[in-house]
Amino acid sequence: MMFIRKGSLADKEALFNLYLDVSKKQNGIARAPEEIDILFIDDVFNNIIKKEGLLFLGEERTTEKVIAAIHAHKYGIGIFDHVLTHLTILVHRDYQHQGLGTELFQRFLSEIEKHRPDIKRVELESRASNKKALRIYQKMGFKHEGVLHQKTRNIDGSFEDSYVFAWENKNFLY
Ligand SMILES: CC(C)(COP(=O)(O)OP(=O)(O)OC[C@H]1O[C@@H](n2cnc3c(N)ncnc32)[C@H](O)[C@@H]1OP(=O)(O)O)[C@@H](O)C(=O)NCCC(=O)NCCS
């Protein structure tokens, strides 16, 4: 039911709408709905274009509506040139728990294994309470590397740890 393809600048509005939908549920992506604006979406695309990132989108086959996205980019700093960072994955709330996040993630990592010999490491951060996200990262072979103590301040004022995860590209060449 989902067609996976690379994203392009023509997908700005679709990505904006997807972010807005997913941000409405707390404890998922870091940004609140009021922090999703076109400047933020421009930043996502600038990072992907200027920092050799990767963006894949999932479209519902019948409607061509963008219902899922995954992206990451380099730091733009020489010593970290083998690293893709700030990985974010999001699935529209109406389509979660149907295996689409898993499918999209597999496609993303397979692209890196096949076509990105420059990437040794893919890294991300997740808050400790985001059980769905933690499950999918572990399922994809990401290793838990450490804890960022009390990095998140939740809306109710409580503090929460973040976890750092990384995945290694077995086909890294240079
Ligand atoms: C995290 C997210 C991308 C997962 O996508 P998804 O399509 O819902 O995930 P899948 O259906 O492929 O399921 C992935 C795994 O999570 C598990 N899972 C699903 N719902 C769960 C829940 N409520 N609690 C714990 N695990 C859950 C599934 O069982 C599956 O594991 P399994 O294959 O061993 O059964 C999606 O839920 C999402 O967009 N969440 C909001 C944004 C977010 O938190 N992004 C990550 C931080 S950037």
The ligand as an SDF file (V2000), in Angstrom:
LIG
                    3D

 48 50  0  0  0  0  0  0  0  0999 V2000
    8.2130    5.5430   15.4780 C   0  0  0  0  0  0  0  0  0  0  0  0
    7.4580    5.3640   14.1530 C   0  0  0  0  0  0  0  0  0  0  0  0
    8.2690    5.9530   13.0240 C   0  0  0  0  0  0  0  0  0  0  0  0
    7.2830    3.8410   13.9170 C   0  0  0  0  0  0  0  0  0  0  0  0
    6.6130    3.6690   12.6770 O   0  0  0  0  0  0  0  0  0  0  0  0
    5.4200    2.6160   12.5440 P   0  0  0  0  0  0  0  0  0  0  0  0
    5.0500    2.5030   11.1250 O   0  0  0  0  0  0  0  0  0  0  0  0
    4.3650    2.9930   13.5030 O   0  0  0  0  0  0  0  0  0  0  0  0
    6.1820    1.2890   13.0670 O   0  0  0  0  0  0  0  0  0  0  0  0
    5.9660   -0.2030   12.6450 P   0  0  0  0  0  0  0  0  0  0  0  0
    4.5010   -0.4750   12.4450 O   0  0  0  0  0  0  0  0  0  0  0  0
    6.8680   -0.5090   11.4990 O   0  0  0  0  0  0  0  0  0  0  0  0
    6.4300   -0.9340   13.9750 O   0  0  0  0  0  0  0  0  0  0  0  0
    7.7640   -0.8570   14.4300 C   0  0  0  0  0  0  0  0  0  0  0  0
    7.8780   -1.6820   15.7110 C   0  0  0  0  0  0  0  0  0  0  0  0
    7.3250   -0.9570   16.8040 O   0  0  0  0  0  0  0  0  0  0  0  0
    6.4110   -1.7810   17.5070 C   0  0  0  0  0  0  0  0  0  0  0  0
    5.3460   -0.9940   18.0680 N   0  0  0  0  0  0  0  0  0  0  0  0
    4.3010   -0.4800   17.4140 C   0  0  0  0  0  0  0  0  0  0  0  0
    3.5210    0.1810   18.3070 N   0  0  0  0  0  0  0  0  0  0  0  0
    4.1240    0.0720   19.5210 C   0  0  0  0  0  0  0  0  0  0  0  0
    3.8310    0.5620   20.8160 C   0  0  0  0  0  0  0  0  0  0  0  0
    2.7370    1.3030   21.0540 N   0  0  0  0  0  0  0  0  0  0  0  0
    4.7030    0.3090   21.8240 N   0  0  0  0  0  0  0  0  0  0  0  0
    5.8150   -0.4400   21.6050 C   0  0  0  0  0  0  0  0  0  0  0  0
    6.1390   -0.9170   20.3870 N   0  0  0  0  0  0  0  0  0  0  0  0
    5.3070   -0.6610   19.3630 C   0  0  0  0  0  0  0  0  0  0  0  0
    5.8740   -2.7260   16.4910 C   0  0  0  0  0  0  0  0  0  0  0  0
    5.3540   -3.8580   17.1760 O   0  0  0  0  0  0  0  0  0  0  0  0
    7.0870   -2.9900   15.6440 C   0  0  0  0  0  0  0  0  0  0  0  0
    7.8760   -3.9890   16.2260 O   0  0  0  0  0  0  0  0  0  0  0  0
    7.6650   -5.5050   15.7410 P   0  0  0  0  0  0  0  0  0  0  0  0
    7.8490   -5.5310   14.2600 O   0  0  0  0  0  0  0  0  0  0  0  0
    8.7110   -6.2400   16.4720 O   0  0  0  0  0  0  0  0  0  0  0  0
    6.2750   -5.8850   16.1070 O   0  0  0  0  0  0  0  0  0  0  0  0
    6.0490    6.0140   14.1840 C   0  0  0  0  0  0  0  0  0  0  0  0
    5.3000    5.4590   15.2150 O   0  0  0  0  0  0  0  0  0  0  0  0
    6.0880    7.5250   14.3060 C   0  0  0  0  0  0  0  0  0  0  0  0
    6.0920    8.2450   13.3210 O   0  0  0  0  0  0  0  0  0  0  0  0
    6.0540    8.0490   15.5560 N   0  0  0  0  0  0  0  0  0  0  0  0
    6.0420    9.4890   15.7830 C   0  0  0  0  0  0  0  0  0  0  0  0
    7.3350   10.1530   15.3750 C   0  0  0  0  0  0  0  0  0  0  0  0
    8.5120    9.5930   16.1280 C   0  0  0  0  0  0  0  0  0  0  0  0
    8.4390    9.3140   17.3250 O   0  0  0  0  0  0  0  0  0  0  0  0
    9.6290    9.4190   15.4060 N   0  0  0  0  0  0  0  0  0  0  0  0
   10.8400    8.9080   15.9970 C   0  0  0  0  0  0  0  0  0  0  0  0
   11.6390    9.9830   16.5880 C   0  0  0  0  0  0  0  0  0  0  0  0
   12.4300   10.9460   15.3180 S   0  0  0  0  0  0  0  0  0  0  0  0
  1  2  1  0
  2  3  1  0
  2  4  1  0
  2 36  1  0
  4  5  1  0
  5  6  1  0
  6  7  2  0
  6  8  1  0
  6  9  1  0
  9 10  1  0
 10 11  2  0
 10 12  1  0
 10 13  1  0
 13 14  1  0
 14 15  1  0
 15 16  1  0
 15 30  1  0
 16 17  1  0
 17 18  1  0
 17 28  1  0
 18 19  1  0
 18 27  1  0
 19 20  2  0
 20 21  1  0
 21 22  1  0
 21 27  2  0
 22 23  1  0
 22 24  2  0
 24 25  1  0
 25 26  2  0
 26 27  1  0
 28 29  1  0
 28 30  1  0
 30 31  1  0
 31 32  1  0
 32 33  2  0
 32 34  1  0
 32 35  1  0
 36 37  1  0
 36 38  1  0
 38 39  2  0
 38 40  1  0
 40 41  1  0
 41 42  1  0
 42 43  1  0
 43 44  2  0
 43 45  1  0
 45 46  1  0
 46 47  1  0
 47 48  1  0
M  END
$$$$
